Amino acid sequence: MGARSAVAEVWNLCSEPGRYPVRRLSALEGQPLIPYPCSWPYRILCGDEAAVRAAIAGIVGEAAHTLTQLGASSSGRISRLELVVTVRDEDQRNTIFAALVCTASVRFVL
């Protein structure tokens, strides 16, 4: 399914009565233009926050970054973190994302 047909499908789904408010969507033409170096945020849902913090130190290496706890679930089993890294190019950005996804205790990366 192409990008345009996927957008059309979402548009049709959201246009049905009783659905969430309709928002106009547009298909991207190619890749977005991202000026590098830039600060790139990653939102992370994880189980063992201490282990994930230690893994993040190894993943980002010498890159300038900040790591902030955004909160936790009511049971305290899931923590929400925001990692903001100054990335030099798309390859580094994608490599960091892939490493975060593969980290034990990480449940989701956005």
TORZA-919485 format. One record per residue: residue in one letter; x, y, z of N, C-alpha, C in turn. Coordinates in steps of 0.001 Angstrom, whole numbers, padded with zeros to 6 digits, always signed. Each point is the difference from the previous one (the first is absolute). Layout:
% residues N
AXYZXYZXYZ
...
END
This chain:
% residues 110
M+000849-001170+000000-000849+001170+000000+000895+001234+000000
G-000231+000907-000936+000791+001213-000093-000386+000996+001067
A+000829+001053+000140-000245+001014+001025-001338+000695-000229
R-000308+000305-001251-001258+000697-000290-001212-000871+000339
S+000046-001284-000336-001145-000853+000299-000137-000233+001507
A+001122-000035+000713-000056-000158+001460-000634+001228+000632
V+000373+001180-000504-000586+001240+000524-001484+000041-000324
A-000360-000410-001220-001407-000008-000385-000792-000948+000893
E+000573-001155+000321-000671-000963+000850-000226+000571+001402
V+001028+000648+000569-000136+000621+001324-001039+001107-000059
W+000032+000779-001068-000949+001100-000154-001432-000543-000005
N-000237-001064-000774-001337-000585-000079-000434-000557+001349
L+000916-000648+000697-000297-000570+001298-000410+001086+000988
C+000733+001104-000001-000246+001077+000956-001209+000844-000380
S-000460-000110-001240-001129+000813-000456-001343-000618+000356
E-000001-001236+000447-001255-000662+000322-000647+000670+001210
P-001325+000110-000010-000699+000606+001148+000304-000764+001287
G+000142+000736+001093+000246-000624+001288+001464-000276+000285
R+000874+000305-000952+001438-000199+000208+000593+001248+000627
Y+001298-000045+000273+000705+001160+000536-000083+001160-000979
P+000217+001231+000463-000061+001146-000910+000925-000202-001206
V-000464+000421-001152+000733-000177-001243+001139+000997-000065
R+001143-000488-000414+001186+000830-000159+000509-000209-001411
R+000280+001039-000701+000495-000139-001364+001414-000572+000031
L+000215-001029-000811+001300-000644-000106+000535+000215-001407
S+001295+000121-000125+000582+000106-001333+001171-000966-000087
A+000179-000563-001169+001090-000945-000221+001311+000767-000141
L+001067-000568+000542+001321+000590-000171+000510-000307-001400
E+000577+000956-000601+000649-000215-001290+001481-000212+000289
G+000453-001253+000028+001391-000300+000324+000227+000107+001497
Q+001248+000186+000373+000348+000115+001412-000070+001451+000453
P-000315+000213+001286+000002+001373+000502+001421+000544+000042
L+000140+001292-000161+001310+000644+000037+000323+000336+001450
I+000976-000688+000565+000417+000214+001389+001399+000595-000025
P+000163+001207+000538+001336+000612+000011+000863-000616+001114
Y+001130-000573-000361+000918-000606+000975+001192+000900+000183
P+000630+000000+001173-000378-000683+001243-001236+000656+000617
C-000760-000799+000752-001194+000511+000665-000262-000808+001265
S-000837+000561+000863-000419-000715+001208-001167-000896-000382
W+000088-001280+000324-001041-000952-000357-000547-000668+001252
P-001308+000128+000254-000582-000616+001201-000464-001433-000246
Y+000224-000853+000966-000506-001367+000013-000821-000149+001268
R-001220-000494-000116-000824-000303+001169+000084-001498+000223
I+000283-000399+001226+000270-001405+000313-000919-000462+001129
L-000652-001142-000208-000737-000674+001065+000823-001212+000401
C+000294-000128+001291+000886-001083+000423-000430-000576+001346
G+000529-001189+000281-000264-000662+001263+001043+000358+001048
D+001223-000443-000188+001094+000232+000948+000732+001280-000385
E-000388+001115+000616+000550+001300-000374+001513+000081+000204
A+000513-000551+001075+001440+000068+000273+000792-000714-001091
A-000472-001160-000430+000696-000744-001057-000054+000750-001315
V-001130+000632-000293-000133+000751-001248+000891+001237+000028
R+000070+000671+001140+000894+001168+000112+001459-000403-000247
A+000402-001137+000534+001376-000475-000216+000222-000343-001470
A-000966-000616-000633+000119-000355-001418+000062+001250-000873
I-000778+001015+000350-000018+001244-000777+001365+000661+000013
A+000686-000034+001135+001338+000590+000079+000934-000642-001023
G-000113-001300-000185+000819-000692-000985-000461+000235-001430
I-001292+000184-000195-000544+000184-001347+000373+001359-000572
V-000172+001057+000774+000259+001344-000534+001476+000372+000037
G+000772-000669+000844+001439+000269+000055+000305+001440+000364
E+000798+000650-000850+000445+001370+000269-000973+001067-000505
A-001077-000396-000652-000959+000974-000529-000663+000769+001141
A-000191+001297-000218-000677+000823+000999-001438-000487+000127
H-000449-000219+001239-001352-000499+000205-000531+000374+001380
T-001310-000052+000135-000657+000142+001304-000993-001145+000133
L-000161-000490+001205-000920-001083+000281-000878+000430+001171
T-001301+000032-000240-000940+000495+000993-001082-001035+000261
Q-000343-000193+001261-001115-000879+000315-001281+000821-000113
L-000937-000478-000809-001259+000707-000217-001094-000481+000937
G+000196-001166+000593-001007-000531+000905+000041-001510+000023
A-000979-000567+000686-000088-001455+000112-001464-000396+000027
S-000250-001265-000279-001365-000507+000064-000472+000008+001452
S-001286-000121+000192-000541+000032+001369+000528-001152+000842
S+000316-001127-000636+000544-001138+000741+001512+000127+000208
G+000639+000912-000750+001437+000192+000126+000828-000986-000803
R-000641-000859-000775+000738-001004-000777+000561+000557-001297
I-000607+001047-000534+000428+000584-001269+000417+001446+000227
S+001196+000358-000486+000484+001377+000081-000011+000616-001389
R-000232+001308-000042+000061+000749-001260+001208+000915+000064
L+000863-000109-001001+001201+000815-000068+000022+000777-001305
E+000658+001150+000027+000261+000739-001231+001506+000166-000136
L+000522-000489-001103+001419+000141-000320+000103+000971-001163
V+000741+001089+000191+000227+000968-001070+001487-000044-000327
V+000319-000347-001249+001389-000174-000437+000287+000956-001147
T+001177+000593+000010+000444+000782-001149+000601-000982-000991
V-000737-000240-001098+000441-000968-001006+000661+000735-001163
R+001038-000623-000558+000757+000649-001083-000549-000310-001379
D-000718-001152-000135-000554-000366-001304-001097-001043+000182
E-000667-000334-001103-001107-000953+000044+000455-001388+000437
D+001189-000390-000413+000513-001319+000374+000141-000127+001515
Q+000561+001016+000640+000136-000038+001453-001372-000011+000673
R-000933+000784-000500-001352+000052+000552-000671-001374-000067
N+000106-000657-001147-000619-001323-000170+000717-001078+000810
T+001318+000109+000125+000771-000967+000786-000379+000082+001473
I-000153+001216+000514-000401+000178+001401-001391-000579+000215
F-000926+000274-000923-001352-000540+000107+000024-001531+000041
A+000738-000610-000925+000071-001465-000068+000597-000580+001276
A+001037+000646+000536+000625-000487+001231-000965+000121+001180
L-000773+001069+000056-000971+000164+001082-001076-001077-000065
V-000497-000270-001198-001042-001013-000176+000494-001374+000441
C+001274-000299-000232+000566-001311+000320+000457-000122+001449
T-000109+001069+000772+000449-000024+001390-000993-000766+000880
A+000539-000876+000846-000837-000747+000938-000724+001004+000904
S-001210-000299+000385-000861+000824+000845-000680+001148-000741
V+000409+000282-001235-000698+001032-000776-001201-000640-000654
R-001163+000608+000236-001234-000545-000559-000440+000725-001258
F+000344+001292-000113-000448+000781-001157+000879+001232-000149
V+000307+000361-001242+000763+001216-000283-000761+000793-001056
L-000157+001265+000246-000672+000864-000956+000934+001130-000352
END
